[in-house]
Amino acid sequence: MTVDKELEKLSHSTPPAATPEARARALAAAMQAFDTAGNNALAPQGNAKGWRQSSIINWIWSPAMNKKFLAGSALATLLVIPAAGYLAIELTGNGSPIVEQKEIAGNLSQGGASKQPVATADQSVKAAPQLPPQAPAENGSLAEQSVADAQALQDKETPALAKPGAARISEFDANDIATLTNKSEGSATALGAAKRTAPAAPGIVPQRQLAEPMAAIAPSPAPPAEGRVQMQLDPNRERFANAAANPIKSVATDPVSTFSADVDSASYAFVRRSLTGGAMPDPQSVRVEEMINYFPYDWPGPDNAAQPFKATVTVMPTPWNHDTELMHVAIKGYDIAPATAPHANLVFLIDVSGSMDEPDKLPLLKSAFRLLVNRLKADDTVSIVTYAGNAGTVLSPTRVAEKSKILSAIDKLEPGGSTGGAEGIEAAYDLAKQAFVKDGVNRVMLATDGDFNVGPSSDEDLKRIIEERRRDGIFLTVLGFGRGNLNDSLMQTLAQNGNGSAAYIDTLAEAQKTLVEEAGSTLFPIASDVKFQVEFNPERIAEYRLIGYETRALKREDFNNDRVDAGDIGSGHSVTAIYEITPKGSPAVMNDDLRYGAADRAPAAAADSTHQGELAFVKMRYKRPGEDKSALITTPVNDGNAVATIDAAPQDVRFSVAVAAFGQKLSRIAAVDSYSYQAIADIAAASRGTDTFGYRSDFLSLVRLADGLSQR
């Protein structure tokens, strides 16, 4: 009886009234569902199975209400009416975002099949740049400047061509963007109500097809913290080498550290892209040595090419640990004058697959290569190979004297297809061999978002191809573009095994730095297979930790083995390595003394009494271009290399230490957990110097951004 009364009351209740906006959204969704189903054409009357076409709702509703089943029963009312009420609320609720998709469908119907892969609606939102969060304001804190710095740095660093998601963000007018950013409530509703002022990017179709109409009318998610719409990239497709941080090693048991030179700069640019996009970088994407070596330093260099390197060592107190010291090793390469630079034979191997159809990928790539062509000499040679499903030669070897022909070939590049990277690499090396310049620079320049998914795509297969071809004297440079598909791990593998370097181009300004300002060091090698080995004196040093170079570690015996591949150094390149060392007797020593073996070491220590004043001994091996046998350079480190305070260290040394601290903090290295971003900024600001190109000022902005983002 009680149930019947409740049902009777429910049957007389009035459903909630729909607002005009809700009705408009529901109507738009229904029309889109109708169009998507193809009902704008003449439909057949009936079908081959003999029954009448009907909607899914009628198909369910009719049997339920048919008198043969539940007609007139309380069970029918109990099941069907609540379901219908819920459906009505969902269709008319003010909080339900309706995604208007007519423009997208129109673009697809007019443009035919897209050349780029299908991107979902969710992915198109994720591809837009993140909005920097409001950091809590504190007196003297970097956080209060972080939001303003984010916008300033983004505007300075990223031209319209290179801004990620520029096409998608233009879908909303300025008022709608302000609404999305500033409203503390109903942000999802504002997103649904924003009117579009430009057509959506071609090739994008909704993830939730309106063949399943209810999926497009889901309840609004809760607004994110502080009412901001967080437009985040999906990090799951970004691939980085998984390398554990270098541990603290005891000099008593492991006195020798050996590693390969690294002059790559990809990590710093990727970190910058993440921070200016409003997100902390993936710790695995941070390679501290690449961040340090990103900046130009005025280390003392050699006087002539006979000895291509000069090492400068500085020992100073550690800013983040008063009980340890830093041993800073700076290497400067001989700088080849432009007039004496050898002729260059370059092959541009360009990824034109569908995944490259983004403003910060192929369009930015084309602008970057135009800059490089304008930097080359008239007698240099350029070829162009593209790959997307199948490799193709766009431009046979052409002298830069015919610059207009080269630039025209670059301008005509269009995206489309899958990514047949291995076949493209083979074709590029064949062209490089065809135009080979003896005693010159022969290099393939691979430009990609790193998405190798057709053909031999394993790291080992591609590594083998590169290793076989480098024996012909043809090296490889890898340039990464964009986000979403970036395979940083593979880029590093290819560059390291191709006697080349890897860079990440996120803006046209970065292309200018890498391909124009640093063209000499990028293109013209002065030494190959450059290896470092440092031996610490157990009488003076108890422990050490190499900061960075985790992916460049070598075995001790590899140092003297000329068959072991290592990094290359280009004209004017600088390489910096920093060790955190623990003096003998320091309270910071982490390892206990050995119980056994002390007596065995005593005779050796006595025999080496002439070296007891040394802290360490630095050795470097390298091969001159075209040679197979390595040469050796050595540098002893003693008290004469030490300064009493970090302020007494040279300006460039102090700035590189600030970068090392920042990289470790982003990598979540425990040693710098208690060291603040403010302290890092203080060191960097005091050692900024003239900063001709503004790189160091931009670094300070990144420190402020990281400080603000870390406090969310």
C-alpha positions as CSV (number, residue, x, y, z in Angstrom):
1,M,0.0,0.0,0.0
2,T,2.8,2.4,0.9
3,V,4.5,1.7,-2.4
4,D,1.3,2.4,-4.3
5,K,1.0,5.8,-2.6
6,E,4.5,6.7,-3.4
7,L,4.0,5.7,-7.0
8,E,0.8,7.7,-7.2
9,K,2.6,10.8,-5.8
10,L,5.4,10.3,-8.3
11,S,2.9,10.1,-11.2
12,H,1.5,13.5,-10.3
13,S,4.9,15.2,-9.9
14,T,6.1,17.9,-12.4
15,P,9.4,17.2,-14.2
16,P,12.0,20.0,-13.9
17,A,11.7,22.8,-16.5
18,A,14.5,23.1,-19.1
19,T,16.3,26.4,-19.6
20,P,16.5,27.9,-23.1
21,E,20.2,27.2,-23.2
22,A,19.7,23.6,-22.2
23,R,17.1,23.1,-24.9
24,A,19.4,24.6,-27.5
25,R,22.2,22.3,-26.5
26,A,20.0,19.3,-26.5
27,L,18.6,20.2,-29.9
28,A,22.2,20.7,-31.3
29,A,23.2,17.3,-30.0
30,A,20.1,15.7,-31.6
31,M,20.7,17.3,-34.9
32,Q,24.4,16.3,-34.9
33,A,23.3,12.7,-34.1
34,F,20.9,12.8,-36.9
35,D,23.5,14.2,-39.4
36,T,26.2,11.8,-38.2
37,A,23.9,8.8,-38.7
38,G,23.6,9.9,-42.4
39,N,19.9,10.8,-42.1
40,N,20.3,14.0,-44.1
41,A,20.1,11.8,-47.2
42,L,17.0,10.0,-48.4
43,A,16.7,6.9,-46.2
44,P,15.5,3.5,-47.3
45,Q,12.0,2.7,-46.3
46,G,12.5,-0.4,-44.2
47,N,15.4,-2.9,-44.4
48,A,16.4,-6.3,-45.5
49,K,15.4,-7.9,-42.3
50,G,11.8,-6.9,-42.7
51,W,11.2,-4.8,-39.6
52,R,10.8,-1.1,-39.3
53,Q,13.8,1.0,-38.5
54,S,13.5,2.6,-35.1
55,S,15.6,4.3,-32.4
56,I,17.2,2.3,-29.7
57,I,15.0,4.0,-27.1
58,N,11.8,2.9,-28.9
59,W,13.2,-0.5,-29.3
60,I,13.5,-0.9,-25.6
61,W,10.4,1.2,-24.6
62,S,7.9,-0.6,-26.8
63,P,8.2,-4.1,-25.4
64,A,8.4,-2.7,-21.9
65,M,5.1,-1.0,-22.2
66,N,3.4,-3.6,-24.4
67,K,0.4,-5.2,-22.6
68,K,1.9,-8.6,-23.4
69,F,4.7,-7.9,-20.9
70,L,4.4,-5.1,-18.3
71,A,1.5,-2.9,-19.3
72,G,-0.4,-1.6,-16.4
73,S,1.8,-3.2,-13.8
74,A,3.5,-1.4,-10.9
75,L,6.8,-3.0,-12.0
76,A,6.7,-1.2,-15.3
77,T,6.1,2.2,-13.6
78,L,8.8,1.4,-11.0
79,L,11.4,0.7,-13.7
80,V,10.6,3.0,-16.5
81,I,9.5,6.3,-15.0
82,P,12.7,6.8,-12.8
83,A,14.8,6.0,-15.9
84,A,12.9,8.5,-18.0
85,G,13.2,11.1,-15.3
86,Y,17.0,10.6,-15.0
87,L,17.2,10.9,-18.8
88,A,15.3,14.2,-18.8
89,I,17.5,15.6,-16.1
90,E,20.6,14.7,-17.9
91,L,19.3,16.2,-21.2
92,T,18.2,19.5,-19.6
93,G,20.6,19.9,-16.8
94,N,22.5,23.2,-16.8
95,G,25.8,21.6,-15.8
96,S,26.0,19.2,-18.8
97,P,28.6,20.3,-21.3
98,I,27.4,19.8,-24.9
99,V,30.2,19.7,-27.4
100,E,29.2,21.3,-30.7
101,Q,30.7,19.3,-33.5
102,K,29.0,20.5,-36.6
103,E,32.0,22.5,-37.8
104,I,34.3,19.5,-37.4
105,A,31.9,17.3,-39.3
106,G,31.6,19.9,-42.0
107,N,35.4,20.2,-42.3
108,L,35.7,16.4,-42.7
109,S,32.9,16.2,-45.3
110,Q,34.4,19.0,-47.4
111,G,38.1,18.1,-47.0
112,G,37.8,14.4,-47.5
113,A,40.2,12.0,-45.9
114,S,42.7,13.7,-43.6
115,K,46.4,13.3,-44.1
116,Q,47.0,13.2,-40.4
117,P,46.0,10.6,-37.9
118,V,42.6,10.9,-36.3
119,A,42.8,12.9,-33.1
120,T,40.1,12.7,-30.5
121,A,38.3,15.7,-29.0
122,D,40.0,14.9,-25.7
123,Q,43.4,14.8,-27.3
124,S,42.8,18.1,-29.0
125,V,42.1,19.7,-25.6
126,K,45.2,18.0,-24.1
127,A,47.3,19.3,-26.9
128,A,46.6,22.9,-26.0
129,P,49.2,24.7,-23.8
130,Q,48.6,24.6,-20.1
131,L,47.6,27.7,-18.2
132,P,50.1,28.4,-15.5
133,P,48.5,28.1,-12.0
134,Q,48.3,30.9,-9.5
135,A,51.0,30.5,-7.0
136,P,50.5,31.6,-3.4
137,A,52.0,35.1,-2.8
138,E,54.7,35.2,-0.2
139,N,57.1,38.0,0.6
140,G,60.5,37.3,-1.0
141,S,59.1,34.2,-2.7
142,L,59.6,33.3,-6.3
143,A,56.1,31.9,-6.4
144,E,54.4,35.4,-6.7
145,Q,56.3,36.1,-9.9
146,S,55.8,32.7,-11.6
147,V,52.5,33.3,-13.3
148,A,53.6,36.6,-14.9
149,D,56.9,35.0,-15.9
150,A,55.1,32.1,-17.5
151,Q,53.2,34.4,-19.8
152,A,56.2,36.6,-20.5
153,L,58.5,33.7,-21.3
154,Q,55.8,32.0,-23.4
155,D,55.3,35.1,-25.5
156,K,59.1,35.7,-25.8
157,E,60.1,32.1,-26.6
158,T,57.2,30.8,-28.7
159,P,56.2,32.5,-31.9
160,A,52.8,31.9,-33.2
161,L,54.1,29.3,-35.6
162,A,55.5,27.2,-32.7
163,K,52.8,27.6,-30.1
164,P,51.4,24.2,-29.3
165,G,47.7,23.8,-30.0
166,A,47.5,27.3,-31.6
167,A,44.9,26.2,-34.1
168,R,42.7,24.7,-31.4
169,I,42.9,27.5,-28.9
170,S,41.8,29.9,-31.6
171,E,38.4,28.2,-31.6
172,F,37.4,30.4,-28.7
173,D,37.2,34.2,-28.8
174,A,39.1,36.3,-26.2
175,N,36.0,36.7,-24.0
176,D,35.5,33.0,-23.8
177,I,39.1,32.4,-22.9
178,A,38.8,34.8,-20.1
179,T,35.6,33.1,-18.9
180,L,37.3,29.7,-19.0
181,T,40.3,31.0,-17.1
182,N,38.8,33.2,-14.4
183,K,35.4,31.6,-13.4
184,S,35.7,29.7,-10.2
185,E,32.5,27.8,-10.7
186,G,30.9,26.1,-13.7
187,S,34.1,26.0,-15.8
188,A,32.9,23.0,-17.7
189,T,29.6,24.8,-18.4
190,A,31.5,27.8,-19.7
191,L,33.4,25.4,-22.0
192,G,30.2,24.1,-23.4
193,A,28.7,27.6,-23.9
194,A,31.8,29.2,-25.5
195,K,31.0,30.1,-29.1
196,R,33.6,29.1,-31.7
197,T,35.0,31.8,-34.0
198,A,37.2,29.6,-36.2
199,P,36.7,26.2,-37.7
200,A,38.3,23.3,-35.9
201,A,41.5,21.8,-37.2
202,P,41.0,19.3,-40.0
203,G,41.3,15.7,-39.3
204,I,39.9,15.9,-35.8
205,V,36.7,13.9,-35.1
206,P,35.0,13.5,-31.7
207,Q,36.1,10.6,-29.6
208,R,32.5,10.1,-28.4
209,Q,30.7,9.4,-31.7
210,L,27.1,10.5,-31.6
211,A,26.1,7.0,-32.6
212,E,26.4,6.7,-28.8
213,P,24.6,10.0,-28.0
214,M,24.5,9.7,-24.3
215,A,28.3,9.7,-24.1
216,A,28.3,13.2,-25.4
217,I,26.0,14.4,-22.6
218,A,27.9,13.3,-19.6
219,P,27.7,15.0,-16.2
220,S,30.2,17.9,-15.8
221,P,33.4,17.0,-14.0
222,A,34.2,18.9,-10.9
223,P,36.1,22.1,-11.7
224,P,39.9,21.9,-11.0
225,A,41.5,23.7,-8.1
226,E,41.2,27.5,-8.2
227,G,38.6,27.2,-11.0
228,R,41.1,26.8,-13.8
229,V,40.7,24.6,-16.8
230,Q,43.8,22.5,-16.8
231,M,44.7,21.6,-20.4
232,Q,47.3,18.8,-19.9
233,L,49.1,16.7,-22.4
234,D,48.9,13.0,-22.1
235,P,52.4,12.0,-20.9
236,N,51.8,8.3,-21.6
237,R,53.2,8.5,-25.2
238,E,56.3,10.4,-24.2
239,R,59.2,7.9,-23.9
240,F,62.4,8.6,-22.0
241,A,65.4,6.5,-21.1
242,N,64.9,5.1,-17.6
243,A,68.2,5.6,-15.8
244,A,68.7,5.7,-12.1
245,A,70.6,8.6,-10.6
246,N,74.3,8.1,-10.0
247,P,75.0,6.7,-6.4
248,I,77.6,7.9,-3.9
249,K,80.7,5.8,-4.4
250,S,83.5,5.0,-2.0
251,V,86.9,5.9,-3.2
252,A,88.3,3.0,-1.1
253,T,86.5,0.4,-3.3
254,D,85.7,2.3,-6.5
255,P,88.2,5.2,-7.0
256,V,87.7,5.6,-10.8
257,S,84.8,7.2,-12.6
258,T,84.5,6.8,-16.4
259,F,82.0,8.3,-18.8
260,S,81.4,9.5,-22.4
261,A,81.2,13.2,-23.4
262,D,77.7,14.6,-23.9
263,V,77.0,17.8,-25.8
264,D,73.3,17.2,-26.3
265,S,70.9,19.9,-25.3
266,A,67.5,18.3,-25.8
267,S,66.7,17.9,-22.2
268,Y,66.9,21.6,-21.3
269,A,64.5,22.6,-24.1
270,F,62.0,19.9,-23.2
271,V,62.1,21.0,-19.5
272,R,61.5,24.6,-20.6
273,R,58.6,23.4,-22.8
274,S,57.0,21.6,-19.8
275,L,57.4,24.5,-17.4
276,T,56.2,27.2,-19.7
277,G,53.2,24.9,-20.4
278,G,52.3,25.0,-16.7
279,A,53.5,21.5,-15.7
280,M,56.5,20.1,-13.9
281,P,58.7,18.0,-16.2
282,D,58.8,14.2,-16.0
283,P,61.9,13.5,-13.8
284,Q,63.0,11.0,-16.4
285,S,63.1,13.7,-19.0
286,V,65.7,15.7,-17.0
287,R,69.3,14.9,-17.9
288,V,71.3,17.2,-15.6
289,E,74.4,17.3,-17.8
290,E,72.4,18.4,-20.8
291,M,70.9,21.3,-18.8
292,I,74.4,22.3,-17.7
293,N,75.9,22.1,-21.2
294,Y,73.0,23.9,-22.8
295,F,74.5,27.3,-22.0
296,P,77.5,28.9,-23.7
297,Y,80.4,29.4,-21.2
298,D,83.6,31.3,-21.6
299,W,86.0,28.5,-20.5
300,P,89.6,29.1,-21.5
301,G,90.2,27.3,-24.8
302,P,93.3,25.9,-26.5
303,D,95.5,28.2,-28.6
304,N,95.5,26.0,-31.7
305,A,94.0,22.8,-33.2
306,A,97.1,20.7,-32.4
307,Q,95.7,20.1,-29.0
308,P,91.9,20.5,-29.5
309,F,90.9,20.7,-25.8
310,K,91.8,22.5,-22.6
311,A,90.6,21.5,-19.2
312,T,90.0,23.9,-16.3
313,V,89.2,22.5,-12.8
314,T,87.8,24.4,-9.9
315,V,87.1,22.9,-6.4
316,M,84.7,24.8,-4.1
317,P,82.3,24.3,-1.2
318,T,79.0,22.7,-2.1
319,P,76.1,25.2,-1.8
320,W,73.5,22.6,-0.7
321,N,75.8,20.6,1.7
322,H,78.5,22.3,3.9
323,D,80.3,19.0,4.6
324,T,81.1,18.3,0.9
325,E,82.8,20.0,-2.0
326,L,82.2,20.3,-5.7
327,M,84.9,19.5,-8.3
328,H,84.0,21.3,-11.4
329,V,85.7,20.1,-14.6
330,A,85.3,22.4,-17.7
331,I,86.5,21.4,-21.2
332,K,86.6,23.9,-24.1
333,G,87.1,22.7,-27.7
334,Y,89.1,24.5,-30.3
335,D,86.9,26.9,-32.3
336,I,87.2,26.6,-36.1
337,A,87.1,29.9,-37.8
338,P,84.2,30.1,-40.3
339,A,86.6,30.8,-43.2
340,T,88.4,27.5,-42.5
341,A,85.3,25.4,-41.9
342,P,85.2,22.3,-44.2
343,H,82.6,21.9,-46.8
344,A,79.3,20.4,-45.7
345,N,77.3,17.6,-47.3
346,L,74.0,17.6,-45.5
347,V,71.0,15.3,-46.0
348,F,67.7,16.5,-44.4
349,L,65.8,13.4,-43.4
350,I,62.3,14.8,-42.6
351,D,59.4,13.0,-40.9
352,V,56.3,14.0,-42.8
353,S,54.0,11.4,-41.3
354,G,50.5,12.3,-40.1
355,S,51.7,12.9,-36.5
356,M,53.8,15.8,-37.7
357,D,50.7,17.8,-38.7
358,E,50.8,20.2,-35.8
359,P,52.0,23.9,-35.7
360,D,55.0,23.1,-33.6
361,K,56.1,20.1,-35.7
362,L,56.3,20.2,-39.5
363,P,55.7,24.0,-39.9
364,L,58.3,24.8,-37.3
365,L,60.6,22.2,-38.8
366,K,60.4,23.9,-42.2
367,S,61.2,27.3,-40.8
368,A,64.2,25.8,-38.8
369,F,65.7,24.3,-41.9
370,R,65.3,27.5,-43.8
371,L,67.4,29.2,-41.2
372,L,70.1,26.5,-41.5
373,V,70.2,26.8,-45.3
374,N,70.7,30.5,-45.1
375,R,73.7,29.8,-42.8
376,L,75.5,27.4,-45.2
377,K,78.1,28.4,-47.7
378,A,77.5,28.3,-51.5
379,D,79.7,25.3,-52.1
380,D,77.9,23.2,-49.4
381,T,75.4,20.5,-50.6
382,V,71.9,19.8,-49.4
383,S,69.6,16.8,-50.1
384,I,66.1,16.1,-48.8
385,V,64.6,12.7,-48.0
386,T,61.1,12.4,-46.5
387,Y,59.5,9.3,-44.9
388,A,55.9,8.5,-44.2
389,G,55.0,4.9,-44.9
390,N,57.6,4.9,-47.8
391,A,60.7,7.0,-48.1
392,G,61.1,9.4,-51.0
393,T,63.8,11.7,-52.3
394,V,62.4,15.2,-52.5
395,L,65.7,16.8,-53.5
396,S,68.8,15.2,-55.0
397,P,72.2,16.6,-53.8
398,T,72.0,20.3,-54.6
399,R,74.6,23.1,-54.1
400,V,73.5,25.9,-51.7
401,A,74.3,28.3,-54.6
402,E,70.9,27.1,-55.9
403,K,69.2,28.2,-52.6
404,S,65.9,29.0,-54.1
405,K,65.5,25.4,-55.3
406,I,66.3,24.1,-51.8
407,L,63.9,26.4,-50.1
408,S,61.1,25.6,-52.6
409,A,61.5,21.9,-51.9
410,I,61.2,22.6,-48.1
411,D,58.1,24.8,-48.6
412,K,56.3,22.1,-50.5
413,L,56.6,19.5,-47.7
414,E,53.2,18.2,-46.5
415,P,52.2,15.7,-43.8
416,G,50.5,12.4,-44.4
417,G,50.9,8.7,-43.8
418,S,52.6,6.5,-41.2
419,T,56.2,6.6,-40.1
420,G,58.6,4.3,-42.0
421,G,61.7,5.7,-40.2
422,A,64.2,2.9,-40.9
423,E,63.6,3.0,-44.7
424,G,64.1,6.8,-44.6
425,I,67.4,6.5,-42.8
426,E,68.7,4.0,-45.3
427,A,67.7,6.3,-48.2
428,A,69.3,9.3,-46.5
429,Y,72.6,7.6,-45.9
430,D,72.6,6.5,-49.6
431,L,72.3,10.1,-50.7
432,A,75.0,11.2,-48.3
433,K,77.3,8.6,-49.6
434,Q,76.5,9.7,-53.2
435,A,77.6,13.3,-52.5
436,F,80.3,12.4,-50.0
437,V,82.9,15.1,-49.4
438,K,86.4,13.9,-48.5
439,D,87.8,15.7,-45.5
440,G,84.5,17.5,-45.2
441,V,81.4,17.2,-43.1
442,N,79.0,14.4,-44.2
443,R,75.9,14.4,-42.0
444,V,72.3,13.2,-42.0
445,M,70.0,15.5,-40.0
446,L,67.0,13.6,-38.9
447,A,64.0,15.8,-37.9
448,T,61.1,14.0,-36.3
449,D,58.7,13.8,-33.4
450,G,60.3,10.5,-32.7
451,D,57.3,8.3,-33.6
452,F,58.9,5.4,-35.5
453,N,56.1,2.8,-35.9
454,V,56.7,1.1,-39.3
455,G,59.5,-1.2,-40.3
456,P,62.4,-2.0,-38.0
457,S,61.3,0.2,-35.1
458,S,63.1,-1.4,-32.1
459,D,66.0,0.7,-30.7
460,E,68.4,-2.2,-31.4
461,D,67.5,-2.5,-35.1
462,L,67.8,1.2,-35.7
463,K,71.0,1.4,-33.6
464,R,72.5,-1.3,-35.8
465,I,71.7,0.6,-39.0
466,I,73.3,3.8,-37.6
467,E,76.4,2.0,-36.4
468,E,77.0,0.3,-39.8
469,R,76.7,3.6,-41.7
470,R,78.9,5.8,-39.4
471,R,81.9,3.7,-40.4
472,D,81.6,5.3,-43.8
473,G,82.3,8.7,-42.1
474,I,78.7,9.9,-42.2
475,F,77.4,11.2,-38.9
476,L,73.9,11.8,-37.6
477,T,72.2,14.7,-35.9
478,V,68.7,14.2,-34.4
479,L,66.3,17.1,-34.0
480,G,63.1,16.5,-32.0
481,F,59.9,18.5,-32.5
482,G,56.5,18.7,-30.8
483,R,54.8,16.8,-28.0
484,G,52.6,13.8,-27.7
485,N,54.7,11.3,-29.7
486,L,58.2,12.2,-28.6
487,N,60.4,9.2,-28.3
488,D,63.3,10.8,-26.5
489,S,64.9,7.5,-25.7
490,L,65.1,6.5,-29.3
491,M,66.4,9.9,-30.3
492,Q,69.3,9.6,-27.8
493,T,70.1,6.1,-29.0
494,L,70.3,7.2,-32.6
495,A,72.4,10.3,-31.9
496,Q,74.8,8.5,-29.6
497,N,75.4,5.7,-32.0
498,G,75.6,7.9,-35.1
499,N,78.5,10.0,-33.8
500,G,76.2,13.0,-33.5
501,S,74.1,15.0,-31.1
502,A,70.4,15.4,-30.2
503,A,68.5,18.6,-29.8
504,Y,64.8,19.4,-29.1
505,I,63.4,22.3,-31.1
506,D,60.3,23.8,-29.3
507,T,60.5,27.3,-30.7
508,L,62.0,29.2,-33.7
509,A,64.3,30.9,-31.2
510,E,65.7,27.4,-30.2
511,A,66.1,26.6,-33.9
512,Q,68.1,29.8,-34.3
513,K,70.3,28.9,-31.3
514,T,70.9,25.3,-32.4
515,L,71.2,25.6,-36.2
516,V,72.6,29.2,-36.6
517,E,74.4,30.5,-33.5
518,E,75.9,27.1,-32.7
519,A,76.1,25.7,-36.3
520,G,79.9,25.2,-35.9
521,S,79.6,23.0,-32.9
522,T,76.6,21.2,-34.3
523,L,78.0,20.5,-37.7
524,F,81.8,20.5,-37.6
525,P,83.3,17.9,-35.3
526,I,86.9,18.4,-34.0
527,A,87.1,15.1,-32.1
528,S,85.2,11.8,-31.9
529,D,84.9,9.1,-29.2
530,V,85.7,11.6,-26.4
531,K,85.9,9.9,-23.0
532,F,86.6,11.1,-19.5
533,Q,88.1,9.2,-16.6
534,V,88.7,10.7,-13.1
535,E,90.7,8.9,-10.4
536,F,90.3,10.1,-6.8
537,N,93.1,10.0,-4.2
538,P,91.8,7.9,-1.3
539,E,94.1,9.8,1.1
540,R,92.2,13.0,0.4
541,I,88.8,12.0,-0.8
542,A,86.4,9.5,0.9
543,E,83.5,9.5,-1.5
544,Y,82.2,11.0,-4.7
545,R,79.1,11.3,-6.8
546,L,79.0,12.3,-10.5
547,I,76.2,14.7,-11.2
548,G,74.4,13.6,-14.4
549,Y,75.8,11.5,-17.2
550,E,73.8,8.4,-16.2
551,T,73.1,7.4,-19.8
552,R,76.8,8.0,-20.7
553,A,78.5,5.8,-18.1
554,L,81.3,3.5,-19.3
555,K,83.2,0.7,-17.8
556,R,86.7,1.4,-16.5
557,E,88.4,-0.7,-19.1
558,D,86.4,1.1,-21.9
559,F,88.5,4.2,-21.5
560,N,91.6,2.7,-23.2
561,N,89.6,0.6,-25.7
562,D,89.5,2.5,-29.0
563,R,86.8,0.2,-30.3
564,V,84.3,1.5,-27.7
565,D,82.2,4.3,-29.1
566,A,81.7,7.6,-27.2
567,G,80.5,11.1,-27.7
568,D,81.8,13.6,-30.2
569,I,82.7,17.3,-29.7
570,G,82.2,20.0,-32.3
571,S,84.0,23.2,-33.0
572,G,83.9,25.5,-30.0
573,H,81.9,23.1,-27.9
574,S,82.2,23.2,-24.1
575,V,81.7,20.2,-21.9
576,T,81.2,20.5,-18.1
577,A,81.2,17.7,-15.5
578,I,80.6,18.3,-11.8
579,Y,81.4,15.9,-9.0
580,E,80.2,16.2,-5.4
581,I,83.1,15.0,-3.4
582,T,83.4,14.2,0.3
583,P,86.8,14.9,1.9
584,K,88.4,12.4,4.1
585,G,87.1,12.7,7.7
586,S,84.0,14.7,6.8
587,P,80.8,14.0,8.8
588,A,79.1,13.6,5.5
589,V,80.8,10.3,4.8
590,M,78.1,7.6,4.1
591,N,80.2,4.4,3.9
592,D,82.0,2.8,6.8
593,D,85.7,2.1,6.6
594,L,86.6,-1.4,5.4
595,R,87.5,-3.9,8.1
596,Y,89.8,-5.8,5.8
597,G,92.4,-4.8,3.2
598,A,93.8,-1.7,4.9
599,A,97.2,-3.3,5.3
600,D,97.3,-4.3,1.6
601,R,96.8,-0.7,0.6
602,A,99.5,0.7,2.8
603,P,102.5,-0.2,0.5
604,A,100.8,1.3,-2.5
605,A,100.0,4.5,-0.6
606,A,103.7,4.8,0.4
607,A,104.8,4.2,-3.1
608,D,102.6,7.0,-4.4
609,S,103.6,9.5,-1.7
610,T,104.6,12.0,-4.4
611,H,100.9,12.3,-5.4
612,Q,99.5,12.6,-1.9
613,G,98.8,16.3,-2.3
614,E,96.6,15.7,-5.2
615,L,92.8,15.4,-4.9
616,A,92.2,13.7,-8.2
617,F,93.7,13.0,-11.6
618,V,91.6,13.9,-14.8
619,K,92.2,12.0,-18.0
620,M,90.6,12.5,-21.4
621,R,90.9,10.4,-24.6
622,Y,89.8,11.5,-28.0
623,K,90.3,10.7,-31.7
624,R,91.0,13.4,-34.3
625,P,88.6,13.3,-37.3
626,G,89.3,10.4,-39.6
627,E,91.8,8.7,-37.2
628,D,91.3,5.4,-35.4
629,K,93.9,5.8,-32.6
630,S,93.1,8.0,-29.6
631,A,95.2,10.6,-28.0
632,L,95.4,11.3,-24.2
633,I,95.3,14.6,-22.2
634,T,95.8,14.6,-18.5
635,T,95.3,17.2,-15.7
636,P,96.2,16.7,-12.0
637,V,93.9,18.4,-9.4
638,N,95.4,19.7,-6.2
639,D,94.8,22.4,-3.6
640,G,95.8,25.0,-6.1
641,N,92.5,24.4,-7.9
642,A,90.5,25.1,-4.8
643,V,88.6,28.3,-3.7
644,A,87.5,29.0,-0.2
645,T,83.9,30.1,-1.0
646,I,81.6,29.6,-3.9
647,D,81.5,33.4,-4.4
648,A,85.3,33.2,-5.1
649,A,84.7,30.8,-8.0
650,P,84.5,32.2,-11.6
651,Q,81.2,33.6,-12.7
652,D,80.5,30.9,-15.3
653,V,81.4,28.2,-12.7
654,R,78.8,29.6,-10.3
655,F,76.1,29.8,-12.9
656,S,76.7,26.2,-14.1
657,V,76.5,25.1,-10.4
658,A,73.1,26.8,-10.1
659,V,71.9,24.9,-13.2
660,A,73.2,21.6,-11.8
661,A,71.2,22.3,-8.6
662,F,68.1,23.1,-10.6
663,G,68.4,19.9,-12.7
664,Q,68.9,17.7,-9.7
665,K,65.8,19.3,-8.0
666,L,63.7,18.6,-11.0
667,S,65.1,15.1,-11.1
668,R,64.1,14.7,-7.4
669,I,67.6,13.9,-6.3
670,A,67.6,13.5,-2.5
671,A,70.8,15.5,-2.1
672,V,69.1,18.8,-2.9
673,D,65.7,18.2,-1.3
674,S,66.2,20.9,1.3
675,Y,67.8,23.3,-1.1
676,S,65.3,25.9,-2.2
677,Y,64.5,27.3,-5.6
678,Q,65.1,30.7,-4.1
679,A,68.7,29.8,-3.2
680,I,69.2,28.5,-6.8
681,A,67.9,31.7,-8.2
682,D,70.1,33.8,-6.0
683,I,73.3,32.0,-7.3
684,A,72.1,32.3,-10.9
685,A,71.2,36.0,-10.6
686,A,74.5,36.9,-9.0
687,S,76.4,35.1,-11.8
688,R,74.2,36.0,-14.8
689,G,76.9,38.3,-16.4
690,T,76.3,40.1,-19.7
691,D,73.9,37.4,-21.0
692,T,74.1,38.5,-24.6
693,F,71.3,36.2,-25.9
694,G,69.1,36.3,-22.7
695,Y,69.5,32.5,-22.0
696,R,70.4,33.0,-18.4
697,S,67.5,35.5,-17.8
698,D,65.2,32.9,-19.2
699,F,66.7,30.3,-16.9
700,L,65.8,32.5,-13.9
701,S,62.2,32.6,-15.2
702,L,62.1,28.8,-15.3
703,V,63.3,28.6,-11.7
704,R,60.5,30.9,-10.7
705,L,58.0,28.9,-12.6
706,A,59.2,25.6,-11.0
707,D,58.9,27.3,-7.6
708,G,55.3,28.3,-8.2
709,L,54.3,25.0,-9.7
710,S,55.9,23.0,-6.9
711,Q,53.6,24.8,-4.3
712,R,50.3,23.7,-5.9
